[in-house]
């Protein structure tokens, strides 16, 4: 009887260690799995460039405004015959300063087309630019996600004042303020999925715009993206992008109902190899307050040096 109990205990112990080793092997396989993709459109990915690595990623956006969400969040479509279309080219560049420290920039050029009440207008020019500094605080493990801190600075390189009324707002290219932002980025692999999340809060600096002392409220960007990897180097993307900002002030007085919010969804398909990664996406604004209701088509590719 005693020998049977010993055998039973040894058998249970053997089964336990076999299962534990299997779980550990699966976890290690997930960590070693390094899928290739262009990443989401808006959501950050936590991994940073290696030291000396240089990556270039151009974006092409076609955006059509179908209406607006008013101060109560109610959707109003554009009047019949009116149109607001934007073509935007973005160039995102990343460089690894150190093994865990990366600097990057985003340059924007855009063309705006407006048709309103039988009038037409067109303008083109630079949009606002961005500088980023990212530091990897924790690399992914079987228990913890990849965690990266981010600092961003928005530079008002787009036209923001002395606008031409005949342009119907088409010549407005930027906000006119320097904004400094701070946030965190998380990424975690669950083969065949990769999940990404970021949260960034920005502080606009007070500035005179057309002679009026303007203070925009701080704003929050929050994004969540899921990539699903398929055979033959394809992957699918689902992404949610949120934005929230409080009321602004002009000459020290708060402007009621000048807050803004929006929530957008994006779906896409990508294909990648060791040299380039591509992605085609459709993005749509679902809801908002004092914000445009947009539909966008986005094409991007990543090329590393």
FENMOJO-V553986 format. One record per backbone hydrogen bond with DSSP energy under -0.5 kcal/mol. NH is the residue of the N-H (numbers start at 0). CO is the residue of the C=O. If there is no record, write none. Layout:
[[NH & CO] [NH & CO]]
This chain:
[[4 & 0] [5 & 1] [6 & 2] [7 & 3] [8 & 4] [9 & 5] [10 & 6] [11 & 7] [12 & 8] [13 & 9] [14 & 10] [15 & 11] [16 & 12] [17 & 13] [18 & 14] [19 & 15] [20 & 16] [21 & 17] [22 & 18] [23 & 19] [24 & 20] [25 & 21] [26 & 22] [27 & 23] [28 & 24] [29 & 25] [30 & 26] [31 & 27] [32 & 28] [51 & 95] [52 & 49] [54 & 93] [55 & 302] [56 & 91] [57 & 300] [58 & 89] [59 & 298] [60 & 87] [61 & 296] [62 & 85] [63 & 294] [64 & 83] [65 & 63] [65 & 292] [66 & 292] [67 & 75] [68 & 290] [69 & 67] [69 & 73] [72 & 69] [75 & 67] [77 & 65] [81 & 78] [82 & 114] [84 & 112] [85 & 62] [86 & 110] [87 & 60] [87 & 85] [88 & 108] [89 & 58] [89 & 87] [90 & 106] [91 & 56] [92 & 90] [92 & 104] [93 & 54] [94 & 102] [95 & 52] [96 & 94] [96 & 100] [97 & 100] [101 & 133] [102 & 94] [103 & 131] [104 & 92] [105 & 129] [106 & 90] [108 & 88] [109 & 124] [110 & 86] [111 & 122] [112 & 84] [113 & 120] [114 & 82] [115 & 118] [118 & 115] [120 & 113] [122 & 111] [124 & 109] [126 & 107] [127 & 172] [128 & 154] [129 & 105] [130 & 152] [131 & 103] [132 & 150] [133 & 101] [134 & 148] [135 & 99] [136 & 134] [136 & 146] [137 & 146] [140 & 143] [145 & 186] [146 & 137] [147 & 184] [148 & 134] [149 & 182] [150 & 132] [151 & 180] [152 & 130] [153 & 178] [154 & 128] [156 & 154] [158 & 125] [164 & 162] [166 & 163] [167 & 164] [168 & 163] [169 & 166] [171 & 168] [172 & 158] [172 & 170] [173 & 158] [178 & 153] [178 & 176] [179 & 202] [180 & 151] [181 & 200] [182 & 149] [183 & 198] [184 & 147] [185 & 196] [186 & 145] [187 & 194] [189 & 192] [192 & 189] [193 & 226] [194 & 187] [195 & 224] [196 & 185] [197 & 222] [198 & 183] [199 & 220] [200 & 181] [201 & 218] [202 & 179] [203 & 201] [204 & 177] [206 & 213] [208 & 211] [211 & 208] [212 & 210] [213 & 206] [213 & 211] [214 & 248] [218 & 201] [219 & 243] [220 & 199] [221 & 241] [222 & 197] [223 & 239] [224 & 195] [225 & 237] [226 & 193] [227 & 235] [228 & 191] [228 & 226] [229 & 233] [232 & 229] [233 & 230] [234 & 269] [235 & 227] [236 & 267] [237 & 225] [238 & 265] [239 & 223] [240 & 263] [241 & 221] [242 & 261] [243 & 219] [244 & 259] [245 & 217] [248 & 214] [249 & 252] [250 & 212] [252 & 249] [254 & 247] [255 & 253] [257 & 254] [259 & 244] [260 & 288] [261 & 242] [262 & 286] [263 & 240] [264 & 283] [265 & 238] [266 & 281] [267 & 236] [268 & 279] [269 & 234] [270 & 277] [271 & 232] [272 & 275] [276 & 301] [277 & 270] [278 & 299] [279 & 268] [280 & 297] [281 & 266] [282 & 295] [283 & 264] [284 & 293] [285 & 262] [285 & 283] [286 & 262] [288 & 260] [289 & 68] [289 & 69] [290 & 68] [292 & 66] [293 & 291] [294 & 63] [295 & 282] [296 & 61] [297 & 280] [298 & 59] [299 & 278] [300 & 57] [301 & 276] [302 & 55] [303 & 274] [304 & 53]]
